[in-house]
Structures are given as C-alpha cells and as structure tokens.
C-alpha cells in the first residue's frame, strides 16, 4: 500500500462506499455540497486521489477537497466521515 494523501483509515470508508455504491452527500472545504452515488476511486499519474461519483454524469472529486462525507443510503455500515 502506497502513501495515502488522506488518512488511510478514511480510505477504507471510501472503498466501502464504492463497493456498495452508497449514495453520498459530499461537503467540500469551500462549503459547497454535492450528492451522488459512489462509483470508484482513481489515482492519477501525479498521485492525486479521486472519488468518482455519479450524479447523472460521472465526476471526479479530489479527495483532499473533501471536508465531510455523509451516507444517504439507509442501513449503511457508516453514516459520516469527517476529513
């Protein structure tokens, strides 16, 4: 496992969200929010890490822009992660 740009335990939550395609509400450091379904993660050639979410179209969200992730899917394994 390589060096994580965010805390590695937070990565586990993102992997779980993608595995189960949880519906998420993301809050960014600039206070903007976005909702969508977790699809996958991606690491760019520059080692930047992204969450891919689908909100009608697929969008790449850089993980270091996230402030909070809330799970909207009922009975999910976790409800909220604060970065």
Secondary structure, 3 states (H helix, E strand, C coil): CCCCCCCHHHHHHHHHHHHCCCEEEEEECCCCEEEEEEEEEEECCCCCEEEEEECCCEEEEEHHHEEEEEECCCCCCCCEEEC
